């Protein structure tokens, strides 16, 4: 890991190590930990929503990332027509991260 981050705890700009953390809502975050003081610096990215697999329907078993590339309209349709709020929330995260990445 060559990239450097500013650590708010020891106030040094130094190297960091990464650790995976799983939250109770099923999402996975990658967090950056300072190599000097071993404190949390920040979350680098959230990968949980994209890796979530559809439990049923036309794209059963595929990840949201894969469906987004293959059949984005389906995800938009699902958000409008499904009552599964947990899945809708994840789909929205995936669609939003797509839109944000298009801005850069
Ligand atoms: Zn530190």
Boltz pocket constraint, residues with backbone or C-beta under 6 A from the ligand:
constraints:
  - pocket:
      binder: B
      contacts: [[A, 7], [A, 8], [A, 9], [A, 10], [A, 11], [A, 12], [A, 34], [A, 35], [A, 36], [A, 37], [A, 38], [A, 39]]
      max_distance: 6.0
